[in-house]
Amino acid sequence: MAESYFPYPTIDDLMRCVIAEIQAHGEMTHPSAGDALELTGVLIEVANPRARLSRTETRGKLFSCLGELCWYLAKSKDLSFITYYIPKYADDADGDEISGGYGPRLFNWRGLNQVEKVTDVLRSKPDSRQAVIQLFDAGDLHRGHKSIPCTGTLQFLLRGGALHMFASMRSNDVFLGLPHDVFCFTMLQEIIASELCVELGTYKQAVGSLHLYTRRMNDAKQFLNEGWQPTEPHMPMMPRGNPWPAITLLLEAESQIRNTGELRDGILTDLDPYWADLIRLLLVFKCKKDKDANQIKELCGKMVSKFYFPFIEKVLSDLT
């Protein structure tokens, strides 16, 4: 009998066990996106949301995860923005945009900034159960767009001095989608926790259909064959206090790097090392595209957190 609850401390612990369970007990389905093994009615939990990045060779997708987060935070559904980081998004495009893009729905859904609203709710009523963001809309079933949000809602509960997050998803691809969703959603969780100056709680995700496409079976096998990864390393703690001025600078830097290949002088000045490191990572990704190993080595020497070194070293090894 298949398990339906997967509580683990890190994304790697979670993915290894979920993939193995799908392979052992998943039922074959034939959706339009391709044949897949599926578990239904699944609840996953990441006890330490800062352990949101896989440390494996196969699924250590720091740069695409960071790019997707910036796309969300920039309130964008622009295709060229996200395909700079994740070219596969082009498969889901309606013209030059991704109609189901989460950014506008999070920050400008029918004129409402849902992230700001749930933060205000929790600030004024800490025990509230109303801090819910809606991403899937009933109209999505009728508009005929290629991209329909897989996420229904995001709920935030402030309990015991910590902010807990609950995502409800209609569908989740365990190999490609899950690591990106966990990264972006737990970063949003930490952004709100930082603004409220509370601890970061657990992350839970309820999934109607958690699946592994048969075309990804060999990739999943490779992932499992890499063996258990260290469970201790995790991203550094986001600075407490209002994060939005720093996020504004992060997005300004991202746009400059992606569109011009350069970074305005002084943008890193007086910026907290946490956010400065994320901007340097965006520069590393640009240098990866340009095959500029020397510049990557220089950027690596300026990184404050050693957590990111294995990801940068992987880029360097791919270039040499």
TORBA-609074 format. One record per atom (N, C-alpha, C, O): z, x, y. Coordinates in steps of 0.02 Angstrom, whole numbers, plus 50000, padded with zeros to 5 digits. Atoms other than C-alpha are relative to their C-alpha. Layout:
<kezas>
ZXY...
</kezas>
This chain:
<kezas>
500005004249940500005000050000500005004450062500375009250066500074996049940499515006750171500614999550045500904994150053499485000149948500835011750298499714996950063499114997050075500235003049937500755002850465500385002550061500215000850117499604997249945502055012350570500015007549993500205010249940500064992850003501795030650613500385003150059500085004250112499614996849946503205038350718500035007649990500295009949939500014992750007502955056950749500135003250068500035000150120499824996949937503495069550881499415002350042499465002650103500574997149964501765076350927499354996749980499324993249929500665002850015499935071350931499735003049935499404999449898500264996950062499525083750791500354997149938500024995649889499645003150056500895077050677499734993049987499604991149930500245006850005500285059550712499304999749970499184995949922500705000350023498425062850685499945002149927499564999049890500064997850070498665072250522500214994349953499864993049904499755005150045499675058250445499584993750001499474990549950500415006149994498615043950511499325001049966499094996549930500654998850032496975051850456500075000049924499654997249889499894999850072497675055350283500114992949973499874991249919499875006850022498285037350271499364995749999499264991749954500635003749998496595030250323499565002149941499254997849908500414997750055495705041050196500264997349933499864995949887499715002250063496905035550059499994992549991499904990049935499905007250007497095017150098499554995750046499604989650045500425003949956495795012050228499504995849963499274997649909500515004550028494614997650193499345001250036499325002150097500654998849971492755000050220499774993950039499794988250014500285005349957492034989850364499325002350025499145008150020500694998549979490284988850437499874997350071499424993250080500125002249932490414986250626499355002850028499035007049996500644998049971488934988750743499975007550016499435010450018499984992849983489505006450787499935004449939499865010549946500084996150060489365011950605500554998849950501094996449968499515001150053490275011150439500645004050015500625009650039499364996849985492115015150452500534997849951500534992149928499395001850035493725015650352500514997650051500575000650105499595003349950495005004650437500694998249974500774995949917499345002950008496855000950446500104994950055499884996050112499905005249949497374985050537500744999150013501175000349970499315001449981498954980550630500455006149998500985005949968499664993550003499524998450657500415001250064500204999450119499594997849944500935004750769500105007449995500375009849944499884992849999500955023150816500495001750056500564998050105499504997949950502285032450913499995007650008499975011349959499924992949984502355049351000500665000750036500734998650093499334999549973504175053451029500035004550061500425003350107500024995349944503775067851147499314999550032498855003150012500675001049971502325062051257499705006350032499095006650041500294993849972502145079551333499655004149946499275008649961500364996850056501575085251159499364996049988499224993949932500585004549999499975075851202499345003449985498835000249980500614996250012498725089651167500025003249931500495006749914500054996850066498175094750994499945007650008499605010050053500034992749999498415113250958499505002649949499475008649936500464997950053497055113450825499335002250029499155000650085500684997949983495345121550830499544994050008499114994050052500465005750002494515104850794500134995050055499664992550086499845005449954495445092850909500365002350062500624998150099499694997549939496135104051046499534999150060499225003950082500495001949950495135095151181500294999650070500234994550104499674999949934496075100251338499524998150056499684993850097500435000749941494585100751455499684993150005499634990350059500285006749998493765084351406500544994950015500424990050050499455004549985495465075751410500185000250075500274995050106499844999349930495845082651583499454997050044499594993850095500565002949962494105077851645500024992449999499904989250050499965007250004494315060151582500574997250042500504992050074499445002149958496015058751666499795000050073499944995250109500234999749931495245064251831499534994250016499554991450071500475005649992493875051251808500394993550011500214989550054499585005949991495215037751788500335000150069500294995250106499614999649938496255043851935499554999450062499784997150115500475000549944494705044652046499734993050008499324991750052500205007049996494455025952015499254999249989498934994850018500734999550007492695029951956499774997049934500124997149883500365001750062491495022451829499305003250000498855001149964500634996549993490105034351878499835004049936500255007749911500204996850063489135040651726499965007650007500195011249964500094992849993488705057851795500665003850004500715009549983499334997149995490545061251831500265001449929500445007149914499684999250065491145058351653499575003949950499845007349907500414996250047489645065551561500015007550014499825011549972499884992949986489995082151648500515002849951500465008649930499484998050047491505082751532499874997549929500015001049880500095003150065491025071051390499304996949997499214991050014500695002549999489125069251367499904993749959499444989849974500105005750044489335056151231500084993350037499844988250013499925006249962489815043351363499334997050019499294990950031500665002549982487955041751401499774994549952499364990349970500195005150049487795031251242500254993150019499984988149996499695006449982488865017651322499844997950072500164993450099500145001249929488075017451495499584993850011499134992249971500435005249973487365002551587499715002950064500025002750117500294996649943486185011651703500375006450014500445010749970499664993849980487135024951799500754999350002501095003150037499285000950001488885018451764500254997749932499864995249891499665002650059490125014351627500384993850022500904994250055499735006249974490514996151657500734998949980501124995950017499325000850023492114996751555500475005650021501035006149995499594994449978492785012151644500694997750023500764992850059499325002149987494675011451659500225001150073500654997550098499764998349933494845019251832500024994250049500544992850077499985005649954494315004351938500464994449978500764991050019499565005350025495294992551826500745001850011501154997450024499324997849987496875002951845500184999550074500734997350091499824998949930496775005552032499674995150050499864995050108500335004649953495624992252106499704994149962499114992749967500245005650040495514977351989500074993650041500624991050052500025005949957494984962452095500445001150062500804996650085499644998349940495734971352244500725002049991501075003350040499314998450014497384975252158500075006949968499745008449919499824993650030498064992652125500564998749950501144998149968499515001950050498924988851960500535005349989501115003849975499524994550010499735006051944500534999850055501135000550041499525000449944500525004452116500464993949991501064994350005499605006250007501094986652078500545000849947501114998949960499484999450052501984990751914500545004950021501125004150003499504995349975502835005451999500484996550048501084997550044499595003849953503454993952138500464995249962501054994449980499605004750039504054981252009500605003649970501165001249974499464996350033505074994351915500495002950050501085003750035499544997349949505775001552075500474994550025501064995850037499595005449973506394984652135500404996449946500944993749960499675003650055506854977251965499975004449937499545003549894500044995150054507244991451842499994997049930499705000049884499995003050067507544979551695499414995249989499414991549940500565004750004505914970151724499595000949936499525006549910500464999950056504774965551579499294998050023498864996349982500635002249971503334961651697499545005750021499015004550050500404994249979502674979351725499445001149950499465005649909500555000050047501044976251634499345000850037499214997450087500674999049973499294982551673499504997149951499544998349891500525002950041497794972851608499365004050006499135005350062500634996449999496224982351559499434995949970498894995450000500505004450029495264970851441500034993350036500584990650048500045006449964494674955051530499604995149958499134997149923500365005050039494094938751451499255000150014498854998949969500714999849982492454940551545499625005549966499005005349964500344994650034492084956551451499624997649938499135000749917500335002650059491594945951301499334996850016498914995949971500595003949982490214937251398499505003850043498945001550053500434996649952489484950351515499455004149967498965005950000500534996550035488474959551383499945007350016499415010350004500024992949985488924977051440500075004149935500355001749886499924995750058488804991551319500725002349991500955003249935499324997450002490554997451363500504994450014500504991550068499475004949993492004985351335500665003549986500725007049936499374996450010493794991751355500304998849932500354993149909499655000550065494654995451191500744998350011501074996149965499295001149984496344993751278500094993250032499754991450080499855006549970497064976651313500485000650058500324998750114499494999449948498654980551409500385006549993500405009649940499534994549998499824994551459500654997250029500654994650085499365002549975501664989851476500495005750008500505010449968499514994849985503045000351552500694996750002500804991850036499325002450001504894997551516500475005750019500445011149990499514995049978506285006951605500664998249967500994993449985499395001350039507745007951484500385006549990500095011749973499584994250010509195019951475499815006050043499905011750022500194994649955508555030051622499345003449982499195008650010500644997050021506875033551537499454994750002499574988849989500575004649996505145025851559499625000349934499345005549916500355000650063504405019951394499344996350013499294992250058500665002949991502585014951375499754997049935499854999949881500285003550058501735002651258499284998050015499164994150060500715001749992499845001751243499804995249944500004996149886500255004750049499004987251155499245000649998498914999650049500714998550006497254991051088499684995649947499974994649893500375003950049495974980251001499685004549948499595002549890500404995550043495084995450927500145007150021500195008650081499884993049985495395014050914499705004549947499865003949888500294995050044494375028150838500505005749994500645009250043499464995350009495685039650763499795007250014500215011250034500214993049993494635055450773499785001850071499995007050097500254998549933493765054450942500424996850055500615000150104499675003749946494665041151043500745001250006501005001850061499274999749999496485042850993500275005950041500705004850083499714994549961496815060451062499884999450075500315001450115500135001049929495995056151228500434994550029500694995150084499605005649976496905039551244500735002150008501055000750059499304997949996498605047251206500095004750059500595004250095499934995449943498295061151333500004996250066500474996950105500065003349935497725049951476500564995050012500824994650067499495005149990498975036051447500695003150009501095000750050499354996949991500475047651429500045003850066500585004550095500004997049933499945056951586500134994750052500514995950100499855005549954499925040251677500734998049995501064996750046499295001450010501635036651602500435005050037500925003150070499604994949967502285053151667499924999850076500395001350113500115000749929501505050451838500474994750029500794995750081499565005449977502455034051856500735001949993501135000550037499314997750009504055041551784500205004950055500765004750080499854995049948503945055851908500114996750067500564998550105499925003549936503715044052055500664996350003500974995850055499365003650003505225034051998500605004649991501175002449995499484994950011506205050251967500444998149940501064998449944499655001650062506675044951789499735004449944499225007749952500224996150057506535053251620499384997049968499234991149977500585002450037504985051951513500224997649931500525001449892499805002850064505275040351365499475000949947499065005449951500484999650055504285037451207499354996350018499334992250064500645003449994502475031851193499834996549935499834999649882500205003850059501965018051073499344996650013499194994550069500675002949994500235011151038499884995449940499874997649883500165004950052499874995250941499254999049997498934997850048500735000150007498114994750870499794994749949500044994549893500265004950046497184980150793499605003149945499715001849886500424996550047495884991150710500025007550015499755009850065499994992749995496255009650687499545002749945499655001449886500534998550048494745017450604499745007150006499825010650056500334993550004493835033150551499294998749976499184996349921500705001050018491935032550551499805004749943500015010549940500204996050058491135038650391499615006250022499635011349988500384994149976490015050250493500475005650024500245011250035499524995149978491615059250546500455002549943500925006249955499584998250057492325061550371500065007649992500615010249981499974992750009491855079950358500395003350057500755008150046499624997449943492545083250533500754999049989501155003450002499305001450013494175074850484500275004549945500845006949950499794995450054494265085250325500125006950028500615010250009499904993449969494045101050428500655000250040501025005150038499385000449961495445095350543500615000749954501075004549969499434999750046496625092550396500075006849967500625009049954499994993550033496145109150318500265005650045500415011150021499734994949955496735118450472500745001149989501025006250011499294999250014498515115650414500434997550057500194995650110499535002449950500075110950509500035004850059500035010950051499974996149938500145116850689500715000050027501124995850008499324999949971501685121750790500154993450035499734990750071499825006349968502625106350847500425000950063500544996050098499584998949942503675114350983499615000150066499844997050114500334999449935502385118551118499794993250028499554988949992500225006149967502055104851243499865001650074500085006850099500164999049930501405103151420500655000650041501154997550023499404999649958502635107951557500164993250032499744988750033499775006249969503625094251644499684999250069499655003950108500285001649934502775085951792500565000050052501104997650039499484999949948503725088751955500244993050017499844988350022499725006449980504895074652003499814998450073499695002950113500175002149933504495064552158499294997350004498944997149953500665003149989502925056752231499445004849979499345009950011500534995450022501455064452135499334999050035498885003150026500665001949976500055056252233499695004850050499085005850049500324994849958499815069452370499705005649959499155008049975500274994750043499585082552233499404997549961498925001249952500575002850036498435070952136499394999650045498835000750023500555000249952497385068652292499665006850006499055007350008500284993349996497175087552304499655001949934499135005249934500314998850065496805088552117499304996949998498825000149975500645003450001495405075852136499515002950050498915003250036500434996649951494735084352291499725006449970499125007949976500224993850031494665100752196499514998649944499015002149937500455001750055493865092552044499304998450026498815000749998500655001949971492485085152151499625006150026499025006850015500324994049973492145101752237499745004349943499175006849946500204995750055492085111352073499404997049963498925000549948500545003350038490985098651983499354999650040498815000450012500615001249961489775095752127499725006250033499125006650046500244994149965489685112852210500115006449961499815011649976499844994050038490395125052084500495004550035500635010150012499554995849960491605131452215500634996050016500664989950007499385003049981493365128052275500185002150071500165008050088499824998649930493895126652457500585004950003501085004149968499464995249990494955141352513500634996450024500614992050067499365002649979496775137052529500244993749966500804991549978499805006450031496795121452421500595000949953500974996249941499444998750046498025129752300500635002250037501175002850006499434997649961499165135552441500554994750003500424989050020499415004449997500905127952431499964994149951500384989649954500035005250051500355116852285500455002149942500445007849921499564998550056501635115752145499605003249943499045001149930500374996750054501155127252000499744995349946499224996649916500235004850050501015112251883499304997650016498854997849974500655002749979499565105051982499495005550012498905004649999500464994449990498825121852028499715002349934499125004149931500264998150066498675126051843499454995249977498954997449948500515004850020497695109951813499345001350037498805000650008500614998449962496475114751951499675006349972499065006749966500284993950030496275132051876499654998549934499155001649917500325002050063495875123751709499324996950013498854998049975500665002749981494475114051794499515005650017498925005150002500424994249985493815130651858499805003749935499245006149929500164996950065493915137851681499434996249967498974999249939500525004150031492855123351619499325001350034498805001650001500624998449964491565126751755499735006849979499135007749969500214993350021491535145151708499745000049929499305003949911500255000750068491305140151527499284997750001498865000449964500685002349994489745130651575499545005550026498965005950005500394994649971489155145751675500005006349957499675011249973499924994250045489625157651532500255006250037500025011850025499714994649959490645168051655500685002049971501204999749995499384998050034491935176351541500465004050046501075003350041499594995949956492525188551674500424995850048501004997250060499635004449955493005174651794500544996149963501074994949990499505003550041493905165451654500605004549989501175002249993499454995350011494945181051618500425000650064501035001150061499644999549936495385182151803500434993750011501004994250033499635006249993495905163851806500604999849952501134997449969499464999950050496935166151648500595004050026501175002250014499474995849972497915179851736500404996650055500954998750071499665003649946498375167451874500384993849975500754990750013499665005950027498995153451759500755001249999500995006649981499274999650000500845149951776500284998349932500735001749907499755002150065501125140751612499625003349943499005003249941500314996850058500795150351451499754994849949499374996549903500215005250047500545133751361499244999649994498974998349940500735000949999498705133651412499615006049973499015005649964500364993950020498305151351353499574999149937499005001449937500435000750060497695146451177499354996350013498844997949983500605003749984496455134151251499505004450038498895004150026500444995549962495775147151372499735005549955499145007349959500224994850046495715160451237499454997349953499005001049934500525003050042494695148451130499335000050037498815001450008500614999849960493425146951272499715007050002499115008049993500234993049997493335165851287499695002249933499185005649931500264998150066493085167951099499324996849988498894999849954500655003350009491645155451104499465003450041498875003050024500494996849957490815165451242499845007149979499345010050002500104993050018490965182451159499805000649926499705006249902
</kezas>
